[in-house]
Amino acid sequence: MTKLWLIFFLAAETLAGCSGKNKDMTTLINQSPVNTSDPAGGLSYLALGDSYTVGESVPSAQAFPAQLADGLKQQGKPVGNIQVIARTGWTTDELQAAIRSAKTGTFDVVTLLIGVNNQYRGYSQVTYREEFRDLLATAIRFANGSKAHVFVLSIPDWGVMPFAEGRDRAKIGAEIDAFNAINKEETLKAGVSYTDITLLSKQALTDLTLAAPDGLHPSGKQYSLWVKELVGKVVSSQ
């Protein structure tokens, strides 16, 4: 893969209280203003989100942003600069706060996946709509105002994962669907690309290879399925 510059904001808190240990990427944090241009050529990419963007419990190379960069390279669109603003356990308001304190620029590609922790903590769907709408507008600004360069992914259903055994899986799924109805409506209203990966995530109920070792987060194999759904859209936008 083309040399990547990574900015990770990681935490010890995990989705749904899982006790898995986060990857320590603090040595890669760049506190200087970011120059998103790449002298060797290639796209610049910003990934916004939570544990699903961090790639909790999988090797960094199998995380969703890294796999998307690989997929773009295979399609003749190499990525020269990746930045990630994501942290395990983050809700929409926590992502908003991190973005306000981050030093960054504009990007050729911006992805946004956020909301599972709003659902898990029982946060208001009305508030989620307001904060998601704000994050989407921010993502468009990061894309230099180009809606065509922003890509929203739906929230996976963690209720199908082994971690959720003994919980009300149907209730979890229904709540995830409700949050996804909100982010889909706001995304399409804004004229931004929306990729539904929730149905793919539900396959983990019967295919344990789609679950990471912690039994809660997606495996690298599942992330690769997400990338297959998204990479063509990104290539077409460039």
Summary of the structure (lengths in Angstrom):
residues: 238
radius of gyration: 16.4
end to end distance: 19.0
largest distance: 52.3
contacts: 834
relative contact order: 0.17
helix: 49%
strand: 12%
